[in-house]
Amino acid sequence: MAVLTAMMVLIVALLSLAEISEQRGNPLIAQLGVDQAASATQSGGNMEGKETRFGIGASALFTIITTGTSTGAVNNMHDSLTPLGGLVPLAMMQLGEVAPAASARVYIRC
């Protein structure tokens, strides 16, 4: 339970960081006069390189899970993330499969 709790705390913290940074958008683009606020006609935030049908929340979640389990699947471009949003998949790759799905495979084999 301690290992599962540590993994979940890590995933929730990194997911929150990624989602908040992506939803805020890029302040340098805002200086150019581009409206990044959420409204009835747009989801707001940094939508570059993301599937519009999934939006920022699902894209951030998918990015965290796939980089944490080394599946290689993507539904958004990691190079299009904001600096803090891009830090999260790099941290998950560096930690090397600490997500519960990857650990469950190890437990099943034993």
SULSULZI-V138135 format. One line per field, one symbol per residue. burial: # if it has 9 or more other ideal C-beta (glycine too) atoms within 8 Angstrom, else .. A space follows every 50 residues. Layout:
BEGIN
burial = ???
END
This chain:
BEGIN
burial = ...#..##.##..##.###.#####...##.....#.......####..# ...###.#############...#####.###.######.###.#.#### ###.......
END
